């Protein structure tokens, strides 16, 4: 096992070192800079923005349904034999060349109030798209916050591993001197070498973890994979005490501000409008229709322009379409809309339950990590003192290499537990702030 650690370290250390070398010109990214850049460049947010723009187009198009339509038509016809002259409507037996042009318009006076309901539904969909866009922004914000803290955690993990290696290398030197002096056995010396190799491996693993989090952050920011970035470390004297609000108050506040909750409420209203639109198909449709037209026929002796003047006509009228039986299509549409209303209501309840779960989880974890942070800090301080004492004993030859390794590992674990509790505490407290509508700031 000792040889395994040494061999692995020698093989992959140059490769990882090359990967983790950072440019001196790397930009230092604060959390605020990451959030601002992502809100402007993240493709998921851009996609949500396009959905909003499409909803606005649909809303504008539905309002235009109130306007009359207007379209023109023209035809050129040749007929032979018994036929009706399309211009004069006379029954003739001859070859006829005819030209017809017209302008036609219709205006819906009443359609079961479907047009108004369609406009109102599309306005709701537009408002819902606004909330869905905000939800996507929030998702990206929270992803960046989590990733940012993971990077800071991994960065401190690298520092811990590097400090351990420095200490272990010194211990290897002392062990070599003691071995040469004959005061320790060879196994003690190789134990020190094994610990050094293990610590080198820990550095490699920590740097690899750090790079993985950096890659994830680049993807959230839509940065080029080859671009070197570095994030700003936190102020060591900032206090991240537990957010002082009871979880029920946090939940009630979250229900009022989180966009996914508002979007789910609008979804119910959208389906209710869909029901009104479906019921409108039971009612008749009344339309105003009009047209202008003229034409030319080869049977008339007048020339083309004279015929167009003579044959000019205008028409205006009302058209009433009464639904009698459409194979139960309207009945099915109404039933489908009623089902969709119930589904939207269930989805709204599900969304509210998910919000409560998130708030409850964040609150409980914030309380737990606050206590864990206090305990981990005390444990780290005690383990540090114990390790320093073990080092002094080892220098005096009063402690075996194995016991020193155990003491160092205990101190390392205590350090890891502390930084883990620290960043989890920051994360969950920031989540509680977020659920109150407050800005995320580190």
Buried (B, 14 or more C-beta within 10 A) or exposed (E): EBEEBBEBBEEBBEEBEEEBEEEEEEEEBEBEBBBEBBEEEBEBBBEBBEBBEEBBEBBEEBBEBEEEEEEEEEEEBEBEEEBEBBBBEEEBEEEBEBBBBBEBBBBBEBBBBBBBBBBBBBBBBBBBBBBBBBBBBBBBBBBBBBBBBBBBBBBBBBEBBBEBBEBBBBBBEBBBEBBEEEEBEEEBBBBBBBBBBBBBBBBBBBBBBBBEBBEBBBBBBBBEEEEBBBBBEBEEEEEBEBBEBEBEEBBEBBBEEBBBBBBBBBBBBBBBBBBBBBBBBEBEBBBBBBBBBBBBBBBBEEEEEEBBEEBEEEEEEEEEEEEEEEEEEBEEBBEBBBEBBEEBBEBBEEBBEBBBEBBBEBBEBBBBBBEBBEEBBEBBEEBBEBBEEBBEBBBEEEBBBEEBBBBBBBBBEBBBBBBBBBBBBBBBBBBBBBBEEEEBEB
